[in-house]
Each structure stands twice: as C-alpha cells, then as structure tokens.
C-alpha cells in the first residue's frame, strides 16, 4: 500500500539505522583521532546521494530528519552552554578578552573581505561567512591538549576561556544577523538606517530580557528546582529537568524571533554555575550522543551533490582565510607573554569551526540563495570538515614537543 502508512516504517527504519551508523562512525573515527562530526556530515551526504539515486526518502522523511536535526542543535548548544565555566572566564577575562578581540575582529574582517572583494559575493552572504568565521569549536582541540597534559596550564585555560568568549559573541552576532539580514538584502523597503534601527533595538531589548530571565533563574531558582527533581527521582530527575528546560527555552527564543540555538545556549548557561553541573553533563551525555549526530547528519543532507565539486575551489579559498585569521588574530595578542611558538600553537588550536559556524550557515541557507547559496553552504561545510581534521593533526606534534 502506498501513502503515509507505507512511508512511516521506512522513515523509522532510517532513523534507527542513523542512530546505529552514527555510533559506529563515532567509534571508528575516535580510533583514527578524527572528530566524529566529520563522519556524521559525510553520513548525511551519503544518504542524500543514495536518495538522489533511489528516491527512498519521501517529503515526510526529510521533515523527520529536519525535526531531529533541530533537536540535535538544541542539545548541542545546550551542552556548549552547560560546559561553559563563567567563573573561570571572569578570572582570566582581561587576557582572554585580548585574544577574543584579536581573533574575532580579524576573522570577521578577513572573512568579509575575501567574500566581498575577492570572491565577489554580496553583502549578506559575506556577513554570514564573516560571522561564521568568528566562532571557534575548541572541543576539537581540547582532546589534543588533554593528551599532552597541558589543558590545565595557563595557555590551556586561556584557550578554553577565549573560545568561550567566541561562543558568546558568536551567539550574539548570530542573533543580530538573523534580524537584519532581510533588511540588508533589500527585503524591508524604505530607507535602510531607520529600518535597521527599528529592527535592531527591539531585538536587542528582547535579547536582554531573555538573558536576564535566564540569569535570574540561574541565580535564584535553579538549585531549588534541580533539588526538587532530584528528590523525585535521584537518577534521572535532573537530566529530565535539563532536557525539558533546554527545549522550553529554545522554543521561547524561537517564539521571540531568535533561533532555537540561542535559547538552548543560554539555557545551558543557566545551569552551568551549579557545582553539580559536571555530574549532570555526564548523565546528559546519553541524550547528546543520541540526538547531536542528527544535526551534523542534517548538514550533510542539506548539501546539494551537484554543487559539491564546484564548491571545492571556493572552499579552498575560504579555508585559507579561516586558518590565517584565527592564527594571526590569536597569536598577535599572546605574543608578548607566550612567545612565538606557544602563540602559534594557541592560534592553530582556535582554528576549528563546527557547531556555531554550521548553525549560522544552515540558518542562512534556509533563508534562501540571497543569504547563503547551496555552493557557499557546501564550501563552508568543507571549511568545517577540513579545520576539524587538520587542526588536531598539526597541533598534536607541536604540543608533544612543548611537553618534552
């Protein structure tokens, strides 16, 4: 029988196969010391190529994977916020802010300049790349620093703190960009500056209210609510609370005109100050392992195979700019205190782009080709994959020499 009842078992089968395949990819790539996210993106691309050949994904199947990808980005950004160490960040804020300012400014400037003046892209696509360039996925480099026994060193802590500032600024820049992109593209009509003013200030006000509400919950209610759920069920109660709160705040952010990623990130921050958050993070890891891969699988599914090869040249140009901007932007502020070698290692460790960068580009792709074209999206996926693979391979021997 054809129709929805025939398609449903196929979709369920694909979801189950996706869960198992994601786990196998993680296990295989961990042995190769390659970030699992690269394998998950390739897995999604493989599914898209197979679907183009045999047509086994219906519209309903695409919608299911899109829904799972949205759940994946919620748990992904929630965990980024949950793992943030704001107290430690405050202690190193002065030094970390110099690194943050250098690498974010140069990344945005070089990303925009290359896109607008070298590649001839429009203002909006160039801004999407520029803001995606500012993000850092320090999780790709943390394992390498841990293996070298240097994560607890001053440079290791500086790396983590600067990356956390990158995450915070990336989230804020993402909120602003999503609000003003249609106006910059000429979709708002009228004079641009008054329209930007009328759009940005209400958006910033809503964001301040949302962040203040999350901070108030964190300060005055989080421990009591968590303790209540712990009494209800000591093993799973806090994890269910984290999950529910992450989903609710993600939905609230979306209803407020932001993305679910912004809501999930600040929800994670609201729980991060709890001394028990490390224990909750370990338990939350099961849900993360289940859903986060579907975000990256969704990235692979979003790539149009026909533009992949043409996007490689564009990706190579963006990749060079991505490496140069982070290395120079990080090394220059740290050079006086760390020396040339350690500054370059820090800069290389800041190169990977993953979670926030892909969220920005995927959101741009959903707006339309005027924001992020399929070719530009595929090129940035190349940047994400390459920076995630190459960086550990380069940083590992440099840290090994430093620890000898």
C-alpha positions, 0 to 999 in steps of 0.5 A: 500500500502506498501513502503515509502508512507505507512511508512511516516504517521506512522513515523509522527504519532510517532513523534507527539505522542513523542512530546505529551508523552514527555510533559506529562512525563515532567509534571508528573515527575516535580510533583514527583521532578524527572528530566524529562530526566529520563522519556524521556530515559525510553520513548525511551526504551519503544518504542524500546521494543514495536518495538522489539515486533511489528516491527512498526518502519521501517529503515526510522523511526529510521533515523527520530528519529536519525535526531531529536535526533541530533537536540535535542543535538544541542539545548541542548548544545546550551542552556548549552552554552547560560546559561553559565555566563563567567563573573561570572566564571572569578570572582570566577575562582581561587576557582572554578578552585580548585574544577574543578581540584579536581573533574575532575582529580579524576573522570577521574582517578577513572573512568579509573581505575575501567574500566581498572583494575577492570572491565577489559575493554580496553583502549578506552572504559575506556577513554570514561567512564573516560571522561564521568565521568568528566562532571557534569549536575548541572541543576539537582541540581540547582532546589534543591538549588533554593528551599532552597534559597541558589543558590545565596550564595557563595557555590551556585555560586561556584557550578554553576561556577565549573560545568561550568568549567566541561562543558568546559573541558568536551567539550574539552576532548570530542573533543580530544577523538573523534580524537584519539580514532581510533588511540588508538584502533589500527585503524591508523597503524604505530607507535602510538606517531607520529600518535597521534601527527599528529592527535592531533595538527591539531585538536587542531589548528582547535579547536582554530580557531573555538573558536576564530571565535566564540569569535570574533563574540561574541565580535564584531558582535553579538549585531549588528546582534541580533539588526538587527533581532530584528528590523525585527521582535521584537518577534521572530527575535532573537530566529530565529537568535539563532536557525539558528546560533546554527545549522550553527555552529554545522554543521561547527564543524561537517564539521571540524571533531568535533561533532555537540555538540561542535559547538552548545556549543560554539555557545551558548557561543557566545551569552551568554555575551549579557545582553539580553541573559536571555530574549532570553533563555526564548523565546528559551525555546519553541524550547528546550522543543520541540526538547531536549526530542528527544535526551534523547528519542534517548538514550533510543532507542539506548539501546539494551533490551537484554543487559539491565539486564546484564548491571545492575551489571556493572552499579552498579559498575560504579555508585559507582565510579561516586558518590565517585569521584565527592564527594571526588574530590569536597569536598577535595578542599572546605574543608578548607573554607566550612567545612565538611558538606557544602563540602559534600553537594557541592560534592553530588550536582556535582554528576549528569551526563546527557547531556555531559556524554550521548553525549560522550557515544552515540558518542562512541557507534556509533563508534562501540563495540571497543569504547563503547559496547551496555552493557557499553552504557546501564550501563552508561545510568543507571549511568545517570538515577540513579545520576539524581534521587538520587542526588536531593533526598539526597541533598534536606534534607541536604540543608533544614537543612543548611537553618534552 
